[in-house]
Amino acid sequence: MKNFPRTLLLALTLLPLVSHCASYSEVERLQNQLRTMNRRMEDMKSKQVDAQASSSEQVSQLLQQVQSLQSQLDDASQVNSRLKEQNKSLGQHDEALSKLEESLRAKDEKIAALEDRLKAQQENIRLVQAKKVSDTEKALREAQAKADAAQAKVKTLSVATPTGGEVQKITSGQVKVVRKTPAAVSTVQANTINKREVSVLSTPAKAEPEAGKTSAPVTATGNKLAEGKQLYAQKQYAKAQAAFEDYLATKPSESQAAEADYMIGECNFQNKQYNLAIISYQKVASKPTLAKAAAATLKQGMAFEQMADVEMARIIYKKLIDQHPGTSEAKTAQERLGKL
């Protein structure tokens, strides 16, 4: 194909030379070949132009595809960046959640430890109260025995008294001798009874009642609660607490016992014995159906505040809001919670 122009040029150069000796047919044949060669040249040029156009179109298409791929790559890069940011944010959320779970576990452990302490303190208080009751009962039995012995001795002395006088009445503080004749009673015996025996009989709880009469208790059981409240109003917290404990010893109903336990907690709170107050409040707060349960839970939180245990105060206030929603105590707890 490269030698074709040379051949054509050579043929054109030799054409005049051979025209003189060549025949007409040969000239025509050469002309035909020349035309054929020209057509081929035109075809080749046309094909070359078409090929160039096709190549240009393919290059243009390739450029468009490259641009499209570049755009997709940019979009993918942006999506990848957003995913990285989201993964980073999720990682931070996971870390915060993990810290929150650890904090909740620590709080649960602290609450469990506090409940164990409360149970231990309640058990200690129960043992102390049981011992106190046992000692009191023992002392009462001993006093009763002494009173019975003294009463028997008084009766013996009354039988042995001369006809000039008789023992008429024994009170809690003295022996009264009624004389019928001036010189009939032994003064020595009367003085001996008054100093030695009546000291045993002078115990108010164990003194024998007079014949034919019934002794009324100094304070009715039901009045101990009212007495304790009156003493509390007078700010005599120790005496008020003793009255409430005496009331509990009578084994009142659950609601009345809860009121007494709550008031004992109030006495301890006023005396700044916040640990003991929390224990007393817990006896009521542990039974949410009781009327004083919400108030006891609120005072527990306030006691923890006084002890500077803000974290436990928050927990107690949240517990109150969950267990007793809509109550005035829950509203107060919400207000105090917002100030912590």
Secondary structure, 3 states (H helix, E strand, C coil): CCCHHHHHHHHHHHHHHHHCCCCHHHHHHHHHHHHHHHHHHHHHHHHHHHHHHHHHHHHHHHHHHHHHHHHHHHHHHHHHHHHHHHHHHHHHHHHHHHHHHHHHHHHHHHHHHHHHHHHHHHHHHHHHHHHHHHHHHHHHHHHHHHHHHHHHHHHHHHHCCCCCEEEEEECCCCEEEEECCCCCCCHHHHHHHHHHHHHHHCCCCCCCCCCCCCCCCCCCCCHHHHHHHHHHHCCCHHHHHHHHHHHHHCCCCHHHHHHHHHHHHHHHHHCCCHHHHHHHHHHHHCCCCCCCHHHHHHHHHHHHHHCCCHHHHHHHHHHHHHHCCCCHHHHHHHHHHHHC
